[in-house]
Amino acid sequence: MERILSLFIFIFLDEIADEIMCYCRILPRGLSYPEVSIGRVLTNEKYRKKGLARKMLLQAIEVAKERFKAKEITIGAQNYLKE
């Protein structure tokens, strides 16, 4: 039996510099955690302190509530990007 996963990925892209500013993914409940989760949250060092990750996470939370009917959300994040 084939399992089809539904997930959402947010990527804020600087099209002029052709680089990722920030990124996260939303996973359905039961895949990584019992709850819907937002993970792989990262912000390129060059774009930190500009409020981009906050905007992205607020949008991600809304998508988690709308698409996955999330009442609880687990958020996981990685360490700073390493060169």
C-alpha positions as CSV (number, residue, x, y, z in Angstrom):
1,M,0.0,0.0,0.0
2,E,1.4,3.4,-1.0
3,R,1.4,6.1,1.6
4,I,0.8,9.7,0.4
5,L,2.0,12.4,2.7
6,S,0.7,15.9,2.8
7,L,3.1,18.6,4.0
8,F,3.6,22.3,3.4
9,I,6.9,24.1,3.0
10,F,7.4,27.8,3.4
11,I,10.4,29.3,1.6
12,F,11.0,33.1,1.7
13,L,13.3,33.7,-1.3
14,D,15.4,36.7,-2.2
15,E,15.0,36.5,-5.9
16,I,17.6,39.2,-6.7
17,A,20.3,37.5,-4.6
18,D,18.9,34.0,-5.5
19,E,19.1,32.7,-2.0
20,I,16.8,31.4,0.7
21,M,16.0,34.0,3.4
22,C,14.0,31.7,5.7
23,Y,12.4,28.3,5.5
24,C,10.1,25.9,7.5
25,R,7.9,22.9,6.9
26,I,4.6,21.9,8.4
27,L,4.0,18.1,9.0
28,P,0.7,16.4,9.8
29,R,0.1,14.8,13.2
30,G,1.7,11.4,13.7
31,L,4.6,11.9,11.3
32,S,7.3,13.4,13.5
33,Y,5.2,14.1,16.7
34,P,1.7,13.1,17.9
35,E,0.7,16.7,17.1
36,V,1.0,18.7,13.9
37,S,4.5,20.1,13.8
38,I,6.4,23.0,12.3
39,G,10.1,22.0,11.9
40,R,13.3,22.7,10.0
41,V,12.9,26.3,10.9
42,L,15.8,28.3,9.7
43,T,16.8,31.9,8.8
44,N,19.8,32.7,6.7
45,E,22.2,34.7,8.9
46,K,22.2,37.6,6.4
47,Y,18.4,38.0,6.9
48,R,18.1,37.7,10.7
49,K,16.7,40.5,12.8
50,K,14.3,41.7,10.1
51,G,11.1,40.0,11.3
52,L,10.9,37.5,8.4
53,A,10.9,34.3,10.5
54,R,8.1,35.8,12.6
55,K,6.0,36.5,9.5
56,M,6.7,33.0,8.2
57,L,5.9,31.3,11.4
58,L,2.6,33.2,11.8
59,Q,1.6,32.1,8.3
60,A,2.7,28.5,9.1
61,I,0.6,28.4,12.2
62,E,-2.4,29.6,10.3
63,V,-1.9,26.9,7.6
64,A,-1.5,24.2,10.3
65,K,-4.8,25.3,11.9
66,E,-6.6,25.5,8.5
67,R,-5.2,22.5,6.6
68,F,-4.5,20.1,9.5
69,K,-7.1,21.3,12.0
70,A,-4.3,21.7,14.5
71,K,-5.3,22.6,18.1
72,E,-1.8,21.9,19.3
73,I,1.4,22.5,17.4
74,T,4.9,21.2,18.2
75,I,7.7,23.5,17.0
76,G,11.2,22.2,16.4
77,A,14.2,24.3,15.3
78,Q,17.7,23.7,14.3
79,N,20.9,25.5,15.5
80,Y,22.3,28.4,13.6
81,L,23.5,27.6,10.1
82,K,27.2,26.6,10.1
83,E,29.5,27.8,7.3
